[in-house]
């Protein structure tokens, strides 16, 4: 470990040579996430009052607490959850071996896998707009990871930085509470996706924070508070995800999670955790442009996906 007055760059945790292993683990985590998303979406879509009529599904929308509880009895939903758990384990392993801004965006691979899986399961032909949207998401995130892997660095996570992360999370949760009691009943798939993506971005950040503090041998009350906040964010984010599955196709959900999640996590990693202090101005501009490209892809997917644009026949 290296200490110095006012110096944040330290040799906490594994070295740069283990980033290849971290990237491999993150890729495997993305594959598990894709299969988990497809299985869970199938279970939610096949729930009560979700019978298909004229090629569309009726009753899609927010789920009640009773409906969510009933998912615990569905083998397919439990299988999806098992894939999710495996994915989380692999992702935590990746986060322990590399900076947050390198690992988290790799989950975008899940979008490509999920799009192909869902198209096969639902026998839906992907239109040109959907393929373009997936391509924009994938290229944007791939460019981001390529740039981040060359400039990212581990940092000392002091108490002030932890407090900043927790404060931002508290503000986000307050906003979600207000939205829940105002527009919650009328929320669409993209709304739930954005909420889940933001929360999961904090989950990844808090997981990295806890892992890094353990490396620093500073597992004290503030770190425990981060762990509690992580569990709370996972619970609320999971509820958002299930409602998103009930409101739209799984590839839209994955698109949001694999773009919004890393954007939030990476923003915190850069602004608060200081993981990109070695990045030059051109690289920072590249970060911004690649992020904008990926966000455009998610928005386009929410507008052109055949499962969302198909209208029932009137007769």
C-alpha positions in Angstrom: 0.0 0.0 0.0 1.2 3.5 -0.8 0.3 6.5 1.2 1.1 10.2 0.6 -0.2 13.5 1.6 -3.1 14.4 -0.6 -2.4 11.5 -3.0 -5.4 9.5 -4.0 -3.8 7.0 -6.4 -2.7 3.9 -4.4 -1.9 0.3 -4.8 -5.0 -1.0 -3.0 -6.3 -4.2 -4.5 -5.1 -6.3 -7.4 -2.8 -4.8 -10.1 -3.6 -3.8 -13.7 -2.6 -7.2 -15.1 -5.7 -8.8 -13.5 -8.1 -6.5 -15.5 -8.3 -9.1 -18.3 -9.7 -11.6 -15.8 -12.1 -8.9 -14.5 -13.3 -8.3 -18.0 -13.8 -12.0 -18.6 -15.8 -12.3 -15.4 -17.9 -9.3 -16.4 -18.7 -10.9 -19.8 -19.8 -14.1 -18.1 -21.9 -12.0 -15.7 -23.6 -10.3 -18.7 -24.5 -13.7 -20.2 -26.0 -14.8 -16.9 -28.0 -11.5 -16.7 -29.3 -12.0 -20.2 -30.7 -15.5 -19.5 -32.0 -14.4 -16.1 -33.8 -11.5 -17.7 -35.4 -13.7 -20.3 -36.6 -16.3 -17.9 -38.0 -13.7 -15.4 -39.8 -11.8 -18.2 -41.4 -15.1 -19.5 -42.7 -15.8 -16.0 -44.0 -12.3 -15.4 -45.6 -12.1 -18.9 -47.4 -15.5 -18.3 -49.0 -14.3 -15.1 -52.7 -13.8 -14.4 -54.6 -11.5 -16.7 -51.8 -11.5 -19.2 -53.3 -13.6 -22.0 -52.5 -12.7 -25.5 -55.2 -11.4 -27.7 -54.6 -10.5 -31.4 -50.9 -10.7 -30.9 -50.7 -8.4 -28.0 -50.8 -8.8 -24.2 -53.5 -7.5 -22.0 -53.0 -6.4 -18.5 -49.4 -5.4 -18.9 -48.5 -2.7 -16.4 -47.4 -2.4 -12.8 -47.6 -5.4 -10.6 -49.3 -5.6 -7.3 -47.6 -7.0 -4.2 -49.7 -10.1 -4.5 -48.7 -10.7 -8.1 -45.0 -10.2 -7.2 -45.3 -12.7 -4.3 -46.9 -15.3 -6.7 -43.7 -15.2 -8.8 -42.0 -17.0 -6.0 -44.0 -20.1 -6.9 -43.0 -20.1 -10.6 -40.0 -22.4 -11.5 -39.1 -20.3 -14.5 -38.9 -17.1 -12.5 -36.8 -18.9 -9.8 -34.5 -20.2 -12.6 -34.1 -16.6 -13.8 -33.4 -15.5 -10.3 -30.7 -18.2 -10.0 -29.1 -16.8 -13.2 -29.2 -13.3 -11.7 -27.6 -14.5 -8.5 -24.8 -16.1 -10.5 -24.4 -13.0 -12.5 -24.2 -10.8 -9.4 -21.5 -13.1 -8.0 -19.4 -12.9 -11.2 -19.9 -9.1 -11.3 -18.7 -8.8 -7.7 -15.6 -10.8 -8.6 -14.9 -8.5 -11.5 -15.4 -5.4 -9.3 -12.8 -6.8 -6.9 -10.2 -7.0 -9.7 -10.7 -3.8 -11.6 -12.0 -0.2 -11.3 -15.7 0.4 -11.5 -15.6 2.3 -14.7 -13.9 -0.6 -16.5 -16.2 -3.4 -15.3 -19.7 -2.0 -15.1 -20.2 -1.0 -18.8 -19.3 -4.5 -20.0 -22.9 -5.6 -19.1 -24.0 -4.2 -22.4 -23.2 -7.5 -24.0 -26.4 -8.8 -22.3 -28.4 -6.6 -24.5 -27.3 -8.4 -27.7 -27.9 -11.8 -26.1 -31.3 -10.9 -24.7 -32.5 -9.3 -28.0 -31.7 -12.6 -29.9 -33.2 -14.8 -27.1 -36.4 -12.8 -26.8 -36.9 -12.7 -30.6 -36.5 -16.5 -30.7 -38.9 -17.1 -27.8 -41.6 -14.7 -28.9 -41.1 -15.5 -32.6 -40.7 -11.7 -33.1 -38.9 -10.5 -36.2 -36.5 -7.7 -35.2 -37.1 -4.6 -37.4 -34.3 -2.4 -38.7 -34.9 0.2 -36.1 -34.5 -2.3 -33.3 -31.3 -3.7 -34.7 -29.9 -0.1 -35.1 -30.9 0.7 -31.5 -29.1 -2.4 -30.2 -26.0 -1.5 -32.3 -25.9 2.1 -31.0 -26.1 0.8 -27.4 -23.4 -1.8 -28.0 -21.0 0.5 -29.9 -21.4 3.3 -27.4 -20.7 1.1 -24.4 -17.8 -0.8 -26.1 -16.1 2.5 -26.9 -16.5 3.6 -23.3 -15.0 0.4 -21.9 -12.1 0.6 -24.4 -11.2 4.2 -23.3 -11.8 3.5 -19.6 -9.6 0.4 -19.4 -6.6 2.5 -20.5 -7.0 5.4 -17.9 -8.9 4.0 -14.9 -7.2 3.7 -11.6 -8.0 2.5 -8.1 -8.4 5.2 -5.4 -8.4 5.6 -1.7 -12.0 5.7 -0.5 -12.1 8.0 2.5 -15.1 8.8 4.7 -15.9 12.0 2.8 -16.3 10.2 -0.5 -18.5 7.6 1.2 -20.7 10.3 2.6 -21.1 11.9 -0.8 -22.2 8.7 -2.4 -24.7 8.0 0.4 -26.0 11.6 0.2 -26.6 11.4 -3.6 -28.4 8.1 -3.1 -30.6 9.6 -0.4 -31.6 12.4 -2.8 -32.4 9.9 -5.6 -34.5 7.8 -3.2 -36.5 10.9 -2.1 -37.2 11.7 -5.8 -38.4 8.1 -6.4 -40.7 8.3 -3.4 -42.3 11.5 -4.7 -42.7 10.0 -8.2 -44.2 6.8 -6.7 -47.0 8.7 -5.0 -47.7 11.0 -8.0 -47.3 9.2 -11.3 -46.5 5.6 -10.1 -49.8 4.2 -11.4 -49.3 5.6 -14.8 -45.6 4.7 -15.2 -44.6 3.0 -18.5 -41.8 0.4 -19.1 -39.2 3.0 -19.8 -39.9 4.8 -16.5 -39.4 1.6 -14.5 -36.3 0.8 -16.6 -34.8 4.2 -15.8 -35.5 3.8 -12.1 -34.0 0.3 -12.0 -31.0 1.4 -13.9 -30.3 4.3 -11.6 -30.7 2.1 -8.5 -28.5 -0.7 -9.9 -25.9 1.9 -10.8 -25.7 2.7 -7.1 -25.7 -1.0 -6.2 -22.6 -1.5 -8.3 -21.0 1.7 -6.8 -21.8 0.6 -3.2 -20.5 -2.9 -3.9 -17.2 -1.5 -5.2 -17.0 0.9 -2.2 -17.5 -2.0 0.3 -14.9 -4.2 -1.5 -12.4 -1.3 -1.7 -12.9 -0.5 2.0 -12.2 -4.1 2.9 -9.0 -3.9 0.9 -8.1 -0.8 2.9 -8.9 -2.7 6.2 -11.5 -0.1 7.0 -14.7 -2.0 7.6 -16.4 0.3 10.1 -19.8 1.8 10.7 -19.8 3.9 7.5 -18.9 0.9 5.4 -21.7 -1.1 7.1 -24.1 1.8 6.3 -23.0 1.5 2.6 -23.8 -2.3 2.8 -27.3 -1.6 4.2 -27.9 1.0 1.5 -26.8 -1.5 -1.1 -29.3 -4.1 0.1 -32.1 -1.5 0.1 -31.2 -0.4 -3.4 -31.2 -4.0 -4.6 -34.7 -4.6 -3.2 -36.2 -1.5 -4.7 -34.4 -1.9 -8.0 -35.7 -5.5 -8.2 -39.3 -4.3 -7.7 -38.8 -1.8 -10.5 -37.3 -4.5 -12.8 -40.3 -6.8 -12.3 -42.7 -4.0 -13.1 -40.6 -3.2 -16.2 -40.9 -6.8 -17.3 -44.7 -6.5 -16.9 -44.7 -3.4 -19.1 -42.3 -4.2 -21.9 -40.0 -6.7 -23.6 -36.9 -8.0 -21.8 -34.5 -6.4 -24.3 -35.8 -3.0 -23.5 -35.3 -3.7 -19.8 -31.8 -5.0 -20.4 -31.0 -2.1 -22.7 -31.9 0.4 -19.9 -30.1 -1.5 -17.2 -26.9 -2.1 -19.3 -26.8 1.6 -20.3 -28.3 3.6 -17.5 -26.7 1.4 -14.8 -23.1 1.9 -16.0 -23.7 5.6 -16.8 -24.7 6.2 -13.2 -22.0 4.0 -11.7 -19.3 5.5 -14.0 -20.4 9.0 -13.3 -20.0 8.4 -9.6 -16.7 6.6 -10.2 -15.4 9.6 -12.1 -16.9 12.5 -10.2 -16.9 11.2 -6.6 -14.5 8.2 -6.4 -11.9 9.8 -8.7 -11.2 6.7 -10.9 -10.5 8.7 -14.0 -8.1 11.3 -12.8 -5.6 10.1 -15.4 -8.0 10.7 -18.3 -7.1 13.6 -20.7 -9.6 16.1 -22.0 -10.1 14.2 -25.4 -10.8 11.0 -23.4 -13.3 12.7 -21.2 -15.0 14.1 -24.4 -15.0 10.5 -25.8 -16.6 9.3 -22.6 -19.4 11.8 -23.1 -20.0 11.1 -26.8 -20.0 7.3 -26.3 -22.5 7.7 -23.4 -24.8 9.9 -25.5 -24.7 7.3 -28.3 -25.7 4.5 -25.9 -28.6 6.6 -24.4 -29.9 7.4 -27.9 -29.9 3.7 -28.6 -32.1 3.0 -25.5 -34.5 5.8 -26.3 -34.8 4.5 -29.9 -35.4 1.0 -28.7 -38.3 2.1 -26.5 -39.9 3.7 -29.6 -39.3 1.2 -32.4 -39.3 -2.3 -30.7 -42.0 -4.4 -32.4 -43.4 -5.6 -29.1 -44.0 -2.0 -28.0 -45.2 -0.5 -31.3 -47.6 -3.4 -32.2 -51.2 -2.2 -31.9 -54.2 -4.4 -31.4 -56.7 -4.7 -34.2 -60.0 -2.9 -33.7 -63.1 -4.5 -34.8 
